[in-house]
Amino acid sequence: MYAVSTWAEGAGISVGAARKLFSGKYVSNTPNRGCDVTADSRRFLMVRVIDGPPGGSPMMVLVENWFGELTRRVPVH
């Protein structure tokens, strides 16, 4: 994931040099966006690829009561 600075210049837009924010194995080859950004633009939500044991089965983690779990882990101050 990269970031670039942009600014208005005359009737156009100028773009600065790209800088790497982070790297890793993330899913991005889907018809939908592979990531989203929080409202304050400080965090990303992305699907990360985790290598499992050879010959292992794919695994999915289901979190029930997601908002309750989120509140427990990240209390609002």
N, C-alpha and C positions, 0 to 999 in steps of 0.2 A: 504494500500500500504506500503510495506516494502522495505528497502534498506539493502544491505550487502556489505561489503568491500571484494574485491578479489585481490589476488596477486599471481604471479608466484613463485613457490617454487620447485627448482630442476626441474624435468621433469613433475611436476603436477601443480595443482592450489589449493590454500588454500582459504577458505571462512571464513570470520569473523562472529560475532554474528549479527543477524537480528535486525534492529531498525525500529520502526514504524514511517512512515512519516506523515500520516494522516489517518483518518477513515471517513466513511460515507456510504450512500447507493448509490452505483454506479453499472451500468449495466456491467456485466462481463460474462454472460451466453449466449453469441452469438457465431456463428461460426467464426466471425471476432474478431480481437483484440478489447477490450473494452476501450483502451486508447492509447495515443500516446505521445511522448515527443518532445519538441521543439529542434531545432538544437543545441542550447547552453546548453541543458540538465537542464535548470533551471525551466521549467514549464511543467505541464501535461495538456493534453486535455482529458477529460473523460465525459461520459454520466452519469449524476446524476439523481437518482430517487427522485421525489418530491411527497410527499403525498398530495393528493387533498382532497376535501370535500367528505364525504361518499356518495356513489351513483353518484358521479360526472363523467363526461365524460373525457376520455383521451384528452390531449391538446398538440398541437405541435405549436412551434413558428417558423415562417419562416422569416428570415432576408434577404430582398432583398438588392442588392448592398453591399454585405458583406464586400468587401475590403474597400469601401468608409466609411462604418460604423466603421470598425476597425481603419482606419486612423484617423477618427474624435475622437474616444474614446482614442486611444493610438497613439498620434502623434510621428513621427520619429524625433529624435533630431540630 
